[in-house]
Amino acid sequence: MDVTTLASQLPTLLALAKPSTPLTNQQMVTILLIVAVSAMLLIRTRRRVREGRNSPQAYSREQLSRLRDEEAVVQDMEQTMVQLQEVSREIQAQIDTRFAKLECCIRDADQRIDRLERLLRRCEGQPTLDVTVGDGQVTPTPASPGNEDPVRQRVFALADAGTSPVDIAQQTGHSTGEIELILALRRTAPANSP
């Protein structure tokens, strides 16, 4: 029963409960006290229901909310793990690609070193050597003593003056590898000549 309903029905209840003898003041106060206490209990119970402090439904709602939050955190962590795995796969693929390129470069360098070593072995005993480097082909041609290359003469002059191969390459406009090859061929020629 609602407090307002109880208050509106109070005169009716009092009329029905009217004894043949009139109510004394003490009886009237007792009835009013009972009505007041009942109203207070009713109000307090309604507040508890509204607030839901001690109700099992509120507790279960709170637990359900916590479970949902925990599930959301778990899903976020799973998504993060999936993203991390994807990123690690991409990084691994990039590393593998670069490693394959590096192996290819090393293999190419080894082939070029083999060609140069074969060329040096083939040219042992010749006083000078002109080297023509083309599309992957190295063609040695012996140079005649009167037909000396001006670039080689300049390289030899700079080397005799104590200039490093890197500086010679910068001054002549040729690569350092070419300069070192020219100087290496010069060193091997006098040692092998009879």
Secondary structure, 3 states (H helix, E strand, C coil): CCHHHHHHHHHHHHHHCCCCCCCCHHHHHHHHHHHHHHHHHHHHHHHHHHHCCCCHHHHHHHHHHHHHHHHHHHHHHHHHHHHHHHHHHHHHHHHHHHHHHHHHHHHHHHHHHHHHHHHHHHCCCCCCCEEEECCCCEEEECCCCCCCCHHHHHHHHHHHCCCCHHHHHHHHCCCHHHHHHHHHHHHHHHHHCC
